[in-house]
């Protein structure tokens, strides 16, 4: 019997872990083919490829982000190939299963919950004419009637499940690989489906290491662990961190971490030995409102979480992505503003504002009326309002989300944003809210943009806002722009503060007296020609290097010469940094004599 497992992923770079488990479970007995599409693919093209494989059974894995598109394919498939059996699985159809079966007569069966054993037994029954009623964890049709068997118990030990990564590795080229070392979650957060599966089970360390080594040796670029709390079991997590940190390779690993229970031994190991950039942590904060956390049954010690995030940030070795959820019970606009400011102060590498989704099977969906929730009827069931957060406030927070993603998460202008928060805005949330409101008034949301546009729109917003030190902010925008370019820009978006004669004069002067910019610049041994070719010279209104290095606002109002030097690529500088390749370097003349200061060309 020929079986096709079809995945509709959110993006091409994603891969389906669930269907790979099912293939591994069944391919010893059946002819199993796996195909991956995206939710943006033309349904008729997907249909053509599915039908072209001539399968007798087609299986789809359903999530909130693909179930609508998946069911379109199912309906089309049954129109042109009614004899083909269709089976669904996944979290979206594992709850309210009767409703799915009644609403979609094209679906022959639904695998409920953990699917490897149920799916294999279903295929055997269809092949051999067996009784579907004897298969636990299955919804099926018997004539015109829908029947649902009792849920299946958890598979134990997990090592009994065949590995999804013993073969077919060529399918993973240029894709994110999803991986799990454990299943289940001991916590009971009421917005999360994982709260229902509180039986935490682990694959053996030997098996996990063997699979990871196979993937790393093959050369996959990124492995994302889907464990709900990777660091729940301290010794297990530490051994895997040590293994991955010391195993040779260039693979990047992402984990979901509960930071307030990340043990000190693990934190100190990561801070001392983790190769920079190899590990990415996704840390769900969601809210710092204690009443909100109590209502959603979420235990969180924010002070410990903050200490862990700061320690890892100081080490510079682990990339940290922190999550918030807007729309939780009793978290109104003012409270969410505080939550945002609490978390933004930790300066994560990425800050994501999500919006509550009332997933099927969760506690919050069951209590939606209690909190006055208004939400989408169809997936992804996103909340539109509740009894303390009207829709207008949701709209405003959406604008904050957009600005944080465009400005903070892109890291185009970190130094400017830090200055604005420290000196011009009393709240980081207010900064992004006012910026988002400005974008909305200007109609920028419907326009495309390049990085230069982000700088120009920020400059225009700040001018419209009015600042205490407008020149400092605009000079920092210039510095940020120059430091985030890989190559020397030919024509920046501002009017240069030095004309051609001024640049030529200063290039000559710095070649003769490099100590003006300090000993590190002098060691570059840059001549006049190299400076003209590889550097940008600008006057700024304060000591920009003091702010960037120490966040000290110094020399405001005094002219300072800022020089940004770009790596020459394959060309060689004559000095000690021959063949220097890397990021642009900033040098600032902190003190100017009278002759130097007079030649400002402002």
C-alpha positions in Angstrom: 0.0 0.0 0.0 1.4 3.4 -1.1 1.3 6.1 1.6 2.0 9.8 1.0 2.7 12.1 4.0 2.2 15.7 2.9 3.3 18.7 4.9 2.2 22.3 4.3 4.9 24.2 6.2 4.7 27.9 7.0 7.9 28.5 5.0 10.2 26.6 2.6 13.0 26.5 5.2 10.8 24.7 7.7 10.6 20.9 7.9 8.0 18.6 9.4 9.2 16.6 12.4 5.8 14.9 12.9 5.6 13.4 9.5 9.2 12.2 9.7 8.3 10.3 12.8 5.3 8.7 11.0 7.4 7.8 8.1 10.1 6.2 10.3 7.4 4.2 12.1 5.7 2.9 8.9 8.3 2.6 6.2 9.5 -0.8 7.3 6.1 -2.2 6.2 4.7 0.3 3.7 5.8 2.3 0.7 5.9 5.7 2.3 6.7 8.9 0.5 7.0 12.3 2.2 6.4 15.6 0.3 6.8 19.1 1.8 5.0 22.2 0.4 4.2 25.6 1.9 1.0 27.3 2.8 1.6 29.8 0.1 1.9 27.2 -2.7 -0.9 27.2 -5.3 -3.4 24.5 -4.1 -3.8 23.2 -7.6 -0.1 22.6 -7.9 -0.1 20.8 -4.6 -3.1 18.8 -5.7 -1.4 17.8 -9.0 1.8 16.6 -7.2 -0.2 14.6 -4.6 -2.4 12.9 -7.2 0.6 12.3 -9.4 2.1 10.1 -6.8 -0.9 7.8 -7.0 -1.1 7.2 -3.2 -3.8 5.0 -1.6 -3.5 6.9 1.7 -2.6 10.6 2.2 -1.7 11.9 5.7 -1.6 15.6 6.7 -0.4 17.1 10.0 -2.6 20.0 11.1 -1.6 23.1 13.1 -3.4 26.5 13.5 -1.2 28.0 10.8 -1.8 25.4 8.1 -5.2 23.7 8.8 -7.2 26.0 6.6 -4.9 25.5 3.6 -4.6 21.8 4.3 -8.4 21.2 4.3 -8.6 23.0 0.9 -6.2 20.4 -0.5 -8.2 17.6 1.2 -11.5 18.8 -0.4 -9.9 19.1 -3.8 -8.2 15.7 -3.5 -11.5 13.9 -2.7 -13.1 15.6 -5.7 -10.6 14.1 -8.2 -9.7 10.9 -6.3 -12.5 9.9 -4.0 -11.1 6.5 -3.4 -7.9 7.9 -1.8 -8.1 7.7 2.0 -7.3 10.8 4.0 -6.0 10.8 7.5 -5.3 13.9 9.6 -3.3 14.4 12.8 -1.7 17.1 14.8 -2.6 19.4 17.7 -5.3 21.3 15.8 -7.5 18.3 15.1 -6.7 16.3 18.3 -9.3 18.4 20.1 -12.9 18.9 19.2 -12.3 15.9 16.9 -16.0 15.1 16.5 -16.6 18.6 15.2 -13.8 18.2 12.6 -15.1 14.8 11.4 -18.7 16.1 11.2 -17.7 19.3 9.4 -15.3 17.6 6.9 -16.8 14.4 5.5 -13.8 14.2 3.2 -11.6 13.1 6.1 -11.6 9.3 6.6 -9.8 9.3 10.0 -8.0 11.5 12.6 -5.1 10.3 14.7 -5.6 11.9 18.1 -2.5 12.9 20.2 0.8 11.0 20.0 0.5 9.3 16.6 3.3 6.9 15.8 1.6 3.7 17.1 -1.9 4.7 16.1 -0.9 5.6 12.6 0.9 2.3 12.0 -2.0 0.3 13.3 -4.4 2.3 11.1 -2.4 1.5 8.0 -2.3 -2.2 8.9 -6.0 -2.2 9.5 -6.7 -0.6 6.1 -4.3 -3.0 4.4 -5.6 -6.1 6.1 -9.3 -5.2 6.5 -9.0 -5.0 10.3 -11.3 -3.5 12.8 -10.7 0.3 13.2 -12.6 0.2 16.5 -9.8 -1.7 18.1 -7.3 1.1 17.5 -6.8 3.5 20.5 -6.5 7.2 19.8 -8.4 7.1 16.5 -11.5 8.9 15.1 -13.0 7.1 12.1 -16.1 6.5 10.1 -18.3 3.5 10.3 -20.9 4.0 7.5 -22.5 7.4 8.2 -21.4 7.4 11.8 -18.4 9.0 13.4 -16.7 6.9 16.1 -13.9 8.0 18.5 -11.9 5.5 20.3 -10.4 6.2 23.8 -7.1 8.1 23.8 -4.0 6.0 23.6 -1.6 5.9 26.6 1.8 7.5 26.2 4.5 5.5 24.4 7.2 4.4 26.8 10.1 4.2 26.6 10.4 6.9 23.9 13.4 5.1 22.4 10.9 2.5 21.1 9.9 5.2 18.5 12.1 4.8 15.4 14.4 7.8 14.9 13.2 10.2 12.1 16.8 11.0 11.3 18.5 7.7 10.4 18.1 8.4 6.7 16.7 10.8 4.1 19.1 13.6 5.4 19.4 15.1 1.9 15.8 16.4 2.3 17.1 18.7 5.0 19.4 20.7 2.9 18.8 24.4 3.4 16.1 23.7 6.0 15.6 24.1 9.8 15.7 20.7 11.4 13.2 20.2 14.3 14.3 17.9 17.0 13.1 16.7 20.4 14.9 15.2 23.4 11.8 14.9 25.5 8.0 15.0 25.3 5.5 16.6 27.8 5.6 19.6 30.1 5.1 19.6 33.9 3.7 23.2 33.9 0.0 24.1 33.5 0.0 27.5 31.6 -3.6 27.8 30.6 -3.0 29.3 27.2 -0.7 26.4 26.1 -1.6 22.9 24.8 1.5 21.5 26.4 -0.2 22.0 29.8 -2.4 19.0 29.0 0.5 16.6 28.6 2.2 16.7 32.0 3.9 13.3 31.7 7.5 14.3 30.9 9.4 11.6 29.1 12.9 11.6 27.8 14.7 9.9 24.9 18.0 8.3 26.1 21.0 10.5 26.0 22.8 7.9 23.9 20.1 8.0 21.2 19.9 11.8 21.3 23.6 12.2 20.9 23.8 9.7 18.1 21.0 11.5 16.1 22.5 14.9 16.8 26.0 13.8 15.7 24.6 12.4 12.5 22.8 15.7 11.7 25.9 17.8 12.6 28.2 15.6 10.6 25.8 15.9 7.6 26.1 19.6 7.9 22.6 20.9 8.7 22.7 24.6 9.5 20.2 24.9 12.3 18.5 22.5 14.7 15.5 23.7 16.7 14.6 21.7 19.8 10.9 21.5 20.3 11.1 20.4 23.9 8.7 22.6 25.9 11.3 23.2 28.7 14.6 21.9 27.6 16.3 22.7 30.9 13.8 20.9 33.1 16.1 18.1 34.0 19.4 19.7 35.0 21.9 16.9 34.5 20.4 15.9 31.2 20.4 19.4 29.9 23.9 20.1 31.1 25.3 17.0 29.4 23.7 17.9 26.1 24.9 21.5 26.3 28.4 20.2 26.9 28.2 17.7 24.1 26.9 20.3 21.6 29.4 23.0 22.7 32.3 20.7 22.2 31.2 18.7 19.2 33.0 20.1 16.1 30.7 21.7 13.5 28.9 24.9 12.5 25.3 23.9 13.4 23.3 26.5 15.4 20.9 25.1 18.1 17.8 26.7 19.4 16.1 25.8 22.7 13.0 26.8 24.6 14.3 27.6 28.1 12.5 28.4 31.3 15.1 30.9 32.5 14.1 31.2 36.2 14.9 27.5 36.8 18.1 27.4 34.7 20.6 26.2 37.2 23.7 28.1 38.1 26.0 25.4 36.9 24.5 25.5 33.4 24.6 29.3 33.2 28.2 29.4 34.2 29.1 26.7 31.7 27.4 28.5 28.9 28.9 31.9 29.9 32.4 30.3 29.9 32.4 27.7 27.2 29.6 28.0 24.7 30.9 29.0 21.3 29.5 32.4 20.6 26.4 32.2 18.5 26.0 28.5 18.6 23.1 28.5 21.1 19.9 30.5 20.8 17.5 30.6 23.7 13.8 31.3 23.3 12.6 32.4 26.7 8.8 32.9 27.3 8.2 35.7 29.8 4.7 36.4 28.6 3.8 38.7 31.5 5.3 40.2 34.7 1.8 40.9 36.2 1.5 38.7 39.2 -2.3 38.5 39.1 -2.2 37.5 35.4 0.3 34.8 36.1 -1.8 33.4 38.9 -4.9 33.3 36.7 -3.1 31.4 34.0 -1.5 29.1 36.5 2.0 30.2 35.5 4.7 30.1 38.2 7.5 32.6 37.3 10.2 34.3 39.4 11.0 37.3 37.3 14.0 38.4 39.4 15.7 35.0 38.8 14.8 35.1 35.1 16.2 38.6 34.8 19.5 37.6 36.5 19.9 34.7 34.1 19.2 36.8 31.1 21.7 39.5 32.2 24.4 37.0 33.0 24.1 35.3 29.6 23.9 38.7 27.8 27.1 39.9 29.5 28.9 36.7 28.3 28.1 37.5 24.7 27.9 33.8 24.0 24.2 33.0 23.8 21.6 34.7 21.6 18.4 35.3 23.6 14.9 35.7 22.2 12.3 36.8 24.8 8.5 36.4 24.2 5.6 38.4 25.5 1.8 37.7 25.1 -0.7 40.6 24.9 -4.3 39.8 25.8 -3.8 37.6 28.9 -6.4 37.8 31.7 -6.4 41.1 33.7 -3.5 42.5 31.7 -4.8 45.8 30.5 -2.9 48.3 28.3 -1.2 50.0 31.3 -0.1 46.6 32.8 1.2 45.4 29.4 3.2 48.6 29.1 4.9 47.8 32.4 5.5 44.2 31.3 7.1 45.4 28.1 9.4 47.9 30.0 10.4 45.2 32.5 11.5 42.9 29.7 12.9 45.5 27.3 15.3 46.6 30.1 17.0 43.2 29.9 18.0 44.1 26.3 17.4 40.7 24.7 18.8 40.1 21.3 15.2 39.8 20.1 11.9 40.7 21.7 8.7 39.3 20.3 5.3 40.6 21.1 2.7 37.9 20.5 -1.0 38.1 20.8 -3.0 35.5 22.8 -4.6 32.7 20.7 -7.4 30.7 22.3 -6.3 27.2 21.1 -8.7 24.3 21.1 -8.3 22.2 24.3 -6.7 24.9 26.4 -8.0 26.2 29.8 -8.3 29.8 28.6 -10.5 28.8 25.7 -12.8 27.0 28.1 -13.0 30.1 30.3 -13.3 32.6 27.5 -16.6 34.0 28.6 -15.3 34.6 32.2 -12.7 37.0 30.8 -14.9 38.5 28.1 -12.8 37.3 25.3 -13.7 38.2 21.7 -11.6 36.2 19.3 -11.4 34.9 15.7 -13.7 32.0 15.0 -11.2 30.4 12.6 -7.6 29.5 13.1 -5.4 31.0 14.5 -8.1 32.0 17.0 -6.3 35.2 17.9 -7.9 37.4 20.6 -9.4 40.7 19.4 -10.4 42.1 22.8 -11.3 41.1 26.4 -12.9 42.7 29.4 -9.9 44.9 30.2 -8.3 45.3 26.8 -10.5 46.8 24.1 -9.8 46.3 20.5 -8.5 49.8 20.1 -5.7 49.0 22.6 -4.9 45.8 20.8 -4.5 47.8 17.6 -2.1 50.2 19.3 -0.1 47.3 20.7 0.1 45.9 17.2 1.9 49.0 16.2 4.4 48.6 19.0 5.0 45.0 17.9 5.7 46.2 14.3 8.2 48.9 15.4 10.0 46.6 17.8 10.5 44.1 15.0 11.6 46.6 12.5 13.9 48.6 14.7 15.1 46.7 17.8 15.1 43.2 16.4 16.9 44.3 13.2 19.7 45.9 15.2 20.2 48.6 12.7 20.3 51.4 15.3 21.0 49.9 18.7 23.0 52.9 20.0 20.4 55.4 19.0 17.6 53.4 20.6 19.5 53.0 23.8 20.1 56.8 23.9 16.5 57.6 23.2 15.3 55.3 26.0 17.9 56.6 28.5 17.6 60.4 27.8 14.5 61.2 25.7 11.7 58.8 26.7 10.6 57.8 30.2 9.4 54.4 28.9 10.7 52.1 26.1 7.1 51.2 25.4 6.2 54.8 24.9 9.1 55.2 22.4 7.8 52.4 20.2 4.2 53.4 20.7 4.8 57.0 19.6 6.9 55.8 16.7 4.2 53.3 15.6 1.6 56.0 15.8 3.8 58.2 13.7 4.2 55.5 11.0 0.4 55.0 11.1 -0.3 58.7 10.5 2.2 58.9 7.7 0.8 55.8 6.0 4.2 54.0 6.0 2.7 50.7 6.9 1.5 50.2 3.3 4.9 51.1 1.8 7.9 49.0 1.2 11.2 50.0 2.8 15.0 49.6 2.7 17.2 50.0 5.7 17.9 53.6 4.8 14.2 54.3 5.0 14.1 53.1 8.6 16.8 55.7 9.4 15.1 58.5 7.5 11.7 57.8 9.1 13.2 57.6 12.5 14.9 61.0 11.9 11.7 62.5 10.7 9.8 61.1 13.7 12.3 62.5 16.1 12.2 65.9 14.5 8.4 65.8 14.7 8.6 64.7 18.3 11.1 67.3 19.5 14.0 66.2 21.7 16.1 67.7 24.4 19.3 66.9 22.4 18.2 66.5 18.8 21.8 66.7 17.4 23.0 63.9 19.6 20.1 61.6 18.4 20.8 62.5 14.7 24.5 62.0 15.1 23.9 58.6 16.6 21.7 57.7 13.7 24.5 58.5 11.4 27.0 56.5 13.5 24.6 53.5 13.7 24.1 53.7 9.9 27.8 53.7 9.2 28.6 50.9 11.7 26.0 48.6 10.3 27.2 48.9 6.7 29.4 46.1 5.4 31.2 48.3 2.9 31.8 52.1 2.9 28.6 53.8 1.7 29.1 56.0 -1.4 26.3 58.5 -0.7 24.7 58.5 2.8 21.2 59.8 3.3 22.4 63.0 5.1 24.3 66.1 4.0 27.9 65.5 4.9 29.4 67.7 7.6 32.7 67.9 5.7 33.0 69.0 2.1 35.5 67.3 -0.2 38.2 69.8 0.7 37.6 69.1 4.4 37.7 65.4 3.9 40.9 65.7 1.9 42.5 68.0 4.5 41.6 65.7 7.4 42.8 62.6 5.6 46.1 64.2 5.1 46.3 65.5 8.7 45.3 62.1 10.1 47.9 60.3 8.0 50.5 62.6 9.4 49.2 62.7 13.0 47.2 59.5 13.6 47.5 60.0 17.4 44.7 62.5 17.1 42.4 59.5 17.0 44.3 57.5 19.6 46.8 54.7 19.7 44.5 52.0 18.2 43.9 54.1 15.1 47.6 54.8 14.9 48.4 51.1 14.8 46.4 50.8 11.6 49.1 52.9 9.8 46.6 54.3 7.3 47.9 56.6 4.7 46.0 59.4 3.1 44.9 57.2 0.1 43.7 54.4 2.4 41.7 56.8 4.4 40.0 58.3 1.4 39.2 54.9 0.1 38.2 53.0 3.3 36.9 55.6 5.8 34.0 58.0 6.3 34.8 61.2 8.2 32.1 63.2 9.9 31.8 65.9 12.6 29.5 64.9 15.5 28.3 67.0 18.4 29.5 64.8 21.3 31.9 62.0 22.1 30.2 59.1 20.3 32.8 56.6 21.4 32.1 57.3 25.1 28.4 56.5 24.5 29.0 53.4 22.5 31.6 51.9 24.8 30.4 53.0 28.2 27.0 54.6 27.6 28.4 57.9 28.9 27.1 61.1 27.4 30.2 63.3 27.2 31.4 66.4 25.4 27.9 67.4 24.3 28.0 70.5 22.2 31.7 70.3 21.4 32.8 69.2 17.9 34.3 65.8 17.7 35.8 64.2 14.6 34.3 60.7 14.0 36.1 58.4 11.6 34.5 55.0 10.6 37.0 52.7 8.9 35.8 49.8 6.8 37.6 46.5 6.4 39.4 46.4 3.1 38.4 42.9 2.1 41.2 41.1 0.3 43.3 44.2 0.1 46.0 44.8 2.7 46.6 47.7 5.0 50.3 48.4 5.5 50.1 48.2 9.3 49.7 45.5 11.9 46.1 44.8 10.8 47.1 43.5 7.4 44.3 41.5 5.8 41.9 42.8 8.5 38.4 41.5 7.8 35.5 42.3 10.1 33.2 45.0 11.2 33.7 48.7 10.7 35.6 50.5 13.5 34.8 53.8 15.0 37.4 56.3 16.1 36.6 59.7 17.7 38.9 62.6 18.5 37.8 63.3 22.1 40.0 66.4 22.4 40.7 69.0 19.7 43.2 71.8 19.8 42.1 75.2 18.6 43.5 74.8 15.1 41.7 71.4 14.7 38.4 72.6 16.1 38.3 75.7 13.9 38.2 73.5 10.8 34.8 72.0 11.4 33.2 72.9 8.0 29.8 72.9 9.6 
